[in-house]
Amino acid sequence: MSYRLSVDVGGTFTDVVVFDDVAKTVHVTKTPSTPPDYSLGITTGIAKICKQIGIQNEDIAFFIHGTTVATNALLERKGAKTALITTEGFKDVIEIGLQRRPDLYNFWIQRPTPPIPRYLRFEIQERTQANGEISKEINLEAAMAVIAQLKIHEVESVAICFLNSYSNPYNEHQMKKLLQQELPDMHICTSADTLPEIREYERFCTTSVNAYLMPKVKDYINHLDMQRQEAGLRAEVHIMQSNGGIMGSYAAGERSVHTVFSGPAGGVLASIYMSQLLEEENIVTIDIGGTSSDLALIHKHHIAFTSAAELGGFPVRVPMVEMHTIGAGGGSIAWMDRGGGVRVGPQSAGSLPGPACYGIGDQPTVTDANLVLGYLNQDNFLGGEMYLDKQKSIQAIDRVIAQPMRIDPVAAASGILKLVNANMCGGISVVSTQKGYDLREFSLMAFGGGGSLHAAALAEELNMKRVIVPVAPGNFSAIGCQLAKVRYDYVRSIIRSVNEISPAEYNEVYQLMKEEALTDLAKEGFSTDQVLMESTSDMRYLGQSWELSVPVRHQVSASSELQASAEDFADIHRHTYGYKLRDQVVFVNLRLAAFGVVPALEFPRSAQHVDATPPEALKGSRELYFDNSFVKGKIYDRSLMPPGSKVSGPAMIEEYAASTPVPPGNEAEIDGYLNIVITRK
């Protein structure tokens, strides 16, 4: 028997999924997350699902993990004590930053504090020219003096960032060798290995963030690995990356910055796969968790990737799925500002103390509002594993919101949901209408613990085609992890005009990256014939400051193929900005993504189909709040609804870890892949 395990750790719950390769069935469960030691929740969840299925830990053959350790460490400034070693005169690059202000009209705005304080930034005499020529090797005496300072300050990790090292890494590697000789236990990363591309600020920041996170991520992975072995789990841990791929645990420790958006990427992978099965080209995904909502847009079955994201106010220039995150989730706290206005989030109650209805905390949250309005079943939360105290929700909302505003708790709860839905609508517009897409052509795929609760209201407000609630929405991101391939990304800056670069020079750059890729994937157990490669290039018109990503070939035989890439760039430029020029086109960065293909989860189409919802699926009825009043709605058990089942609103479809309201005037149907599809009549 072969079982594949995936675990996605969120702020409130840890989602656990096991896929049976033989029976092609998916098993899911949840367990509360356990900060500060998230591995405890993981091992608890694994034991729980193994007991549920009736298997042993040693039966699991593959283990994929989506983690927020890197994200939280950077946002909360809980990384390692890190030093920066750089070229003389450049230690303030990460503090000076860019000309762009974080808030253009705020005179008192403060730039975020760099993860490396100024007293731990050291300069060394060395110089590499932009063409790669070494005009001055590192000064050995100065290097040893810096190493002495690192010992005095008890530094844990070091980032080495020299000017122009992307064109020649020799000096950075020499400095790294010295550090390894003198400080063998030190965590070290160089910008030439982390991000070998132009732009000092972005390269310095990304490398600094990687060094800042390395000890924390490595400690977490090592601790999890120890827990795994003690639990008898033989499958080694693979870590989800921000780009939707996975990599081995050792590589994840060395490339910690690649895991900063690890968790949400799984849900997007699953959404792309489902969009292809449904032949639904255009989808907006919304993943609502306990703390935040992650939004992404799929156009013609493809998701956009970016390498220009920011986290904690600093650029993180690694390939990642393009998503927009807002501070709105089930645990988002409702509060009154100084002007008497109601706000929701970004503060979250998390798993501890959690929403007021969990029985420990006393702050009203979005989950409390959903419970008060009848959208959650207090006796059947997580399939009855948790009891929700509705009275405590009412008391919290009444004390914090209703009494100060002199309204009843139900009206206050309704207002909380309207506010959080407005925030979510604004977030959806960022990834869609603000980029020129017409939402009338898109369906909304909603998942996460709270996605289905808000989906119909959001689709109605934004006039979207329909709502798709996939199978096991509360665990959908963990399910998506099962679709990931082992992936490594590489980049080289070249900065040559399409008219100037020769096919031989172009091919040589890609050949070096392909050799590195084959070496890295060989360590993961993949032979050359098991590796797939995709290539893109960052391109721009001559004189432009920023680039667009263009699919290109990683092996060309003639200059005409390079010119074809320039024409592709012009088409993408016209689509993005509305025009194209006849100017020269420049290759700036050449990028390569290498994939090792592993067996993936499958969603088989059910052969079963019914003409009416089976009577046993009807659980009863409950008062549900729609259109500013309570109405009696029928309650259905999703697990007892085969394909073809139909439900007219007002109604509620309940399942383990999720509830889906069907408003009046809407109809829900179970399709062949067991999705709930909601449309307006």
N, C-alpha and C positions, 0 to 999 in steps of 0.2 A: 504494500500500500504506500501511496505517496501523498503527503499532505503538505501544503504550502501555507505558511503563517505570515500574516502582516499585522503590525501594531502601529497605530497612530495615536500619539499622546497629545491631548488637548489641554486647555486650561482647566476644564471641569471634569471631563471624562477621558478615559483611555479606551480607544476602540480596538477590538481584537477580531480578526477575521481568519478563518481557516478554509482553504479551498481543497476539496478532495479531487485529485487529478483523475481518479478512476471513475467515480460516480458523477463527476462534473457538478457537484453541489457546493453551495456556499453556506458556511455556518458563521454566525456573528454573535458577539456579546459586548457588553460594556462593563467597566468597573471605574470607580472614582479615581481620578488622578491623585498622586501622592507626593506633592511638593514637600520638602526639597528633594527627596529621593524618589524620582519617577520610576526607577527600576522596580520598586516594591509593587506599584500598581501594575506594571507590565507582567511580572511573574505571577501576581494574583490572577490577572486576566487570562494568562496562558493556562494556568491550572484549572481555572473555571471552565474555559471552552473545551479543554481536553476531557474533562469529566462530563461535560454536556454531550460531546460526540461519542465518548466511550473509547478514547485512544490514549496512548502513553506519549509523554514528551518526546521520547526517542523515535516515535513514528513520523515526526515532522522533519521534512527533508530540506526545506528552504525557509529562511527567516528574513523578512523585510521590515524595516523600522523607519517610520517618519517621526522626526523629533523636533522640538522647539528649543532645545538646550542652547544652541548658538544664538537664536533670536533673542531669547530671554536674557542671556548673559550680556549681550550688547546693549539692549534697551535698558536693563537694570544696572548697567555698569558693574557687573560682577565677574569680569574676565580676570586674566592673570596680570601680574605686575610685569609690564612689558616695556622694553627699550627699543629705540630706533637708532640705527647707525646709518648715516647718510653722507653725501658729498659735502665738503666744506661750503658753508653759505646757504644750505638748503634745509636746515632742521626745522624751520618754521613754515614750510610749505603746507603741512597738514593743518596748521592753524590759520594761515592767511586765507586758504581756500580759494574760491572763485569770486568773481565780481558780483554775482547774483546774491541778493539778500534773501534770507529765509522768509521775511515778511516785508514787502516793499514799502508799506505805509506806516510801519511801526518804528518810531524813533528809538524805542527802548529795547528793541529786539536783541537778544543775546545769541550769538552763534553757539552751537553745541560744543561742549568741551571735548577735545580729541581724546581718544582712549589712551594715548601715551602723553603724560605730562611733560612739560618743557625740560625739567631737570633730568629726565631720562632720555633726552634726544642728544646724540653725540655725533660730531662731525669728524671726518677724516679727509686728509688731502689725497685725492685721487681724481682722475678725469678720463672719461670715455667720450669721444666725439660722437656726433649724431650719425656719422657714417660707420661707426663701429671701431674706429681706430683708438687704441689705448695710448693716450698721450702722457699719462702719469699713472703708474701702478700704485697700489695702496702703500702708505707710509707705515712700515712695520713698527716703528717706535710709537707712533700715534695709535696704531691698532692695539698694541699691548697696553697702552695707558687706558684706552677705553675698556678693555677687558678687565683691568683692575677695578675700574669704576663699577662695572656690572657686578663684580663680586662684592664690593662694599655695599651696594644698594640691594643685594640679594634679589636680583632680577630673575624672573622665571622664564621669560620668553623674549626673543629678539627678532625684530624685522630689519632686514638689510635692504636699503633702497638707495641705489646710486643713480646719478644722472645718466640718461641714455643707455642704461643697462639692457634695455630691450633689444638693442642692436648688437651688443656684445656682453655676455654675462661674466666675462673673465674675472674682473675685479670683485664682483659680488661673491663668486664662488671661492676666490682666494680668502676673502674675509670669513666666509662660512667655515672653511677648513681650519683657520686659526681658532675660531670659536669652538669647534668640535674638539680640537686638541687640548685647549685650555679648560673648557667647560663642557665635558662630555654629556652631562645630564641636562643641558640647556635645550629648550625648544627653539628651533631656528627656522626661519623661512626667508627666502630672497624674493625680490620683486620679479627677477628674471624667471623664476620657477612658478610664481603665483600668477603674475599678469604681465607677460612680456609684450606690452604695447605702449604706444605713445601716450602723452599727457601725464606729467609728473604728479599732479594732485590726485587724480583718480588712481594711478598706480601705487603711489605712496599710501593712500588711505586704504585701499583694498588689501595691500600687504600687511599694513599695521593692524587692521581688523582681523586678518587671518592669524597673525601672531598672538593677538590679544585673546582669541578664542581657542587656540590650539590646546593649551593645557586643560581647559574646562571640558572641551569636547572629548579629548583623549581620556581624561579621568572618567567621564561618564560612560564612554564606550567600554573602557576596561572593566569598570564596575559592573556594567550590564553583562559583559562577556563572562565575568566570574559568576554572576548570578545564574546565567544561562547554563553554564557547565554544572554548577551545583544542583540545578533543577533537572539535570539529565537530558538537556536539549542539545543534541549533537550538531544541528544545523548552525553554521556560523552566521553572524549578523551582517546583513547588507543594509546600508543607510540610503534613504531617499535623498536626492539632491533637489536643488531649486529648479533644475531644468527638466524634471520629470524622469530622470534616469536614476539608477542606483549604483553604488560602488561599495567595495569591501570596507570593513571597519577600519583597517589600517590606513587606507587611502583617505577615508573620511576624516581621520584625525589629522593627517597632513594637510588636507584641503578643507579645513573647517568652514571657511567662508562660503563654500559651495552648498552648505546645508542650511543657510539662514532662512530659506523659505521652503523647507523640506516638506512639512506636513500638507499644506494646501495643494501642492502639485498633484498628489494622488487623485483627488476628486476631479481635477481637470482631465487627467488621463482617462478616467472612467467615463467622463462626459463625452469626450471625443469618440471613444469606442462605441458608446451607446448611440450617439448621433449618426454614426455610420450604419449601425444596425437598423435604425429607424428611418434612414435616408432623410434625416432632418438636417439640412445644410447649415442653418443659422441658429445658434443657441447662445443665450446668455446664461452663465452658471452663477448660482449664488450658494455659498457654503456658509451657513449660519451656525456658529459654535457658541460656546459659553461666553467668550470674551469679545469676539470680533466676527465680521462677515467678510469673506473673500469673494471677489467678483472677477469674472473673466468672460471674454467674448470669443466664441468659435464661429468663424466665417468660412463657409464652404468646407466644413469638416476640419479646418485647420486653426490652430491656436497661434497667436503671435508670441514671439520670444523677444526678450530684450536683454541687453547687457549694461543698461544705464540706470539701474534701480538705486534707491537710497534706503538706508536703514539707520535709524537713530540720528538722522541728519548727515550721514556720511555716504559717499558713493561706494557702491559695492559692485564692481565691474566684472561680474561673472554671468554666464548665460543662465537665464531663468525664464520660466513661464511668465508672461506678462499678466499681472493681476493687480487689482486695486483693493486695498484693505481699509475698512472703516471700523471704528470702535463701537460696533453695535452687535450685541449678541444676547443670548438668553440670560446671561448673568449681568448685563449692563444695568447699572443702578440709576433709578429715577431720583432727581433731586431738584431743589429750588435754588435759583441763583439769587444774587443780591437785589436784582430788580423785580423779583417776584415771579419770574418766568420758570416754566418747567423745562428741565433738561434731562436727556437720557444718555448715559455714558459720558466719556469713554471709560470711566472707572467701572470695574467689574467685581462682583462678589466672588468670582471663581468657584472652586470646589469647596473651599473653606474660607469664610463661613458658608458661602453659597447663598442662594435666594432665601428670603424669609421663610418660604414654605418648606425648606429643608429642615427647619426646626432649630438651627443654630444662630444664623444671622438675623438681623432685624431691619435691613434696608430693603425697600421695595425694588424689584427688578422686572425685566420684561417677562421672565418666566412667571412671576407672581401675577402680572396683569393677564397673561394667557390663562392662568388657572382660574382667576376670578371671573373671567368672561366665558368660562365653560369649555375652552379649547383643549384643556388638559384634564385627564381623568385622575383625580387624586388617589384613587385606589389601584390604578393600573399603570403607574409610571415605571418605565423599564420593565414592562411585563409583570408588574406587581412586586418587583424587587425593592422598590422604594415607595414610601407613603408620603404624599404631599399634604401639608397642613394648610388648608384653604383659609382657615380662620386667621392664621398668622399673616398670610398674604394680605387679607383685608385690613388687618390692624396696621401693618406697615404702610400700605398705600394710604390709609386714612390719616395716620399720624404725620407722614412726610408731605403728602400732596393734597389730599382731599380737604382736611381741616384748614390749612392755610389759604386754600382757594375757595372755601365755603361751598364745596360741591360734594356729592356722595361718592363713595369709593368706586362704584361701577363706572361712573362718568370719568373719574380720575384714571382708572385702568384703561378705559377706551382711549383717553388722551395720550397715555404712555405709548400704546400701540400705534396710534396715528403718528406720533413724533418719530418713533423708531422706524416706521415704514417710510416716512418722508426722508429720513437719513439714508435709508437703503435705496430709495428711488434716485436720490442724488448721486449715490455711488454707482448705480447702474448707468446713469447718464454719462459719467466720466469715461466708462469703457465703451460706450455705444454712440449716443447722439453727438457727443462732443468730438467724436472722431468720424462723423459723417455717415453713420449707419442709421437706418430707419427701423425703429423697434417694432413696427407693424409687421416686419418680415422675420421676426425672431420669436422663438419659443423660450420660455424660462424653465431651466432645469434646476430644481431646488433640492438641496440635500443638507447634511449636517443635522444636528439635533433639533434645530429650530427652523430649517429651511422650508419644510412643508407647511409649518404653521402660518407663515407669512406669504407664501407663494401666490395664492389666488388673489389676495388683496393687492399685491405688487403688480401682477399682470393686468389686473383691471385698471389700476391707476395709470399704467404706462401704455395701455392699449396694445398689449402683446398678443401674439397668435393664440398661444395656449400654454398650459403649465404641464411639465413632465416631472413627476416625483418618482425617481428610480427605485429599484428594489433595495431594501435595507438602507434608506437614506441616512439614518443616523450613523452608519458605518461606511458610507460610500467612499470617503477618502481612503480609508484602510483597504477597501476593495480595490480601488484604483492603483494602490501600491502593487497589487498582484499583476498589473499590466505593464509594469516598468521593465525596461531593458537595462543591462549594465551599460553605463555611458561615461565616457571621458571626453572633455573638451580641450581644444588647443587653439592657440592664437599666435600669430606673428605679425608685427607691423612691417610694412614694406614701403608704403608711400611712393608709389610710382604711377605715372600716367599710363593709361591703357595703350596709348600710342608709343610709349617708350619701353615698356617692359617686354621682354622676349618670352616666348613659350618655354624655353629652357630655364630661364630664371624663375618664372612662375612655378614650373613643375618642381624645381629644386626645393623651394620653400615648402610646398606641400609634401614632398617626399620625406623631408626631415620630420614633419609632424606625423606622417603615416608610420614611420619607423618607431617613433616614440609611442604612438597609439598601440601598435602591435605588441610592443614590449610591456606596456601597462596591462593590456587585456590578457596577455599570456600569463601574467601573475594571477589573474582571476580564473585561469583555467581554459581560456579560449584559444583555439588554433586559428591560423590565418583565414581558413575558409569559413570560420564561424563569426567573422567580424564584418559588420556593415559600416559604411562611412558616408557621411553627408558633409557637404562643404558650402560655406557662404562667405561673402566678403562685405566688409564695411566700405562703402563707396560714396564719393561726393564729387560735385563739380569743382574744378580748380578754383581755389579761393574761398570755398565754403568752409565753415567752422565745424559742422557736424555731419554725420554720415547716415546713410540708410543701408539696411541689411539686404543683400541681394543673393539669391541662390546661384552658385557657380559650379563649374566642374573642377575636380581636384587633379585632373590630368587633361591637358590640351595638346593638340598636335599642330595647330596653326594659329596665327595672329587673328584670323577671322573669328575664332571662337572667343577670344578676348573681347573683340569688338561687339560680339553678340551680347556679352555680359554688360557692356556699356549701354547697349540699347535696352536691355532689361532694366537697368538702373533708371534710365530716362522714363520708362513706363511707370515704374514704382514711384518716382519723383512726381510725375504728373498726377497719379492717383492720390498721393499724400498731400501735395501742395497746390494742385490744380494747374500746373504748367510744367514745361520742360524747356531746356536751353540747348544750344548747339555748342556749348563750351566743352573743353576737354574734361574727361571723366578720369578720376584718380582712384586707384586701389589704395586703401589705407591699412586695413587689417585683413588678413586672410585667416579664416576660421575653419576648423575641422572638428566634427563630432563623430566619434567612433563608438559603435554599439556592439555589445556581445548579447546575442539573442538567447533568452531563457524561456522555458515553457511558461505560458501565461494563462491566466484565468479565462474562462469562456462563459458567455451568456447564451445558452441554447434556447431556441424558440420553442415554446410549449405547443404541443400538438393538441392540447385540450382547448375547447371553446364552448361556452354556454351562451344561451340566448337571454338568460335572466339571472340576477344575483340569487345564489342559493339561500333559502330561508334561514339556514343555520348561521349565515354570516351576520345576521342582524342581532346585535347584542342587547338592544333596548333603545331608550331615548334619553335626551338630556336638554336642558335649557342652554341654548347657544346665542351669543350676542352678535347680531348682524344688523346693520343699518340703524344703529342707535337704539335698539331694543332687543330684549330676549325673545327668541322664538323656539318652539319645540323642534328639535332635530333628531333624526335617527342616527344611531351609532352602529358602525360596522367593524367587523374584525377582518383586517386585510388578509391575514393568513388563510382565511376561508373563502376568498374571492378569486376564483379561477379566471383566466382570460375570457373576455366577453361580458363580465359582470358590469352592471351599470348602476350608478347612484345619482339621484337628483337632489340638489340642495333645497333646503338647508339640511346638511348632514355632516357627520364626522367619521373619517376612516382611521381607526386606531391600529397600531402595531407595536412591536417591541422597539423602543427608542425613538418613536416618531408618531405624530398625529397630523392628519391632513384635513383642514376644514374645507367643505364644499359649500360656498355661499348660495343663497337663493338666486335662481336664474342661471346656475351653472350645472353642468353634468360631468360626472367622473366616470371613466371607463378603464378597465384593466386590459392592457394590450397583450400581445403574444409574448413579450419579454417581462411581463408582470409589472410594468410601470403603471402608475396611476396617471392618466391623461385627463386634465380638466379643461373643458371648453365652455364658452358662454353660449347659451341657447339662442 
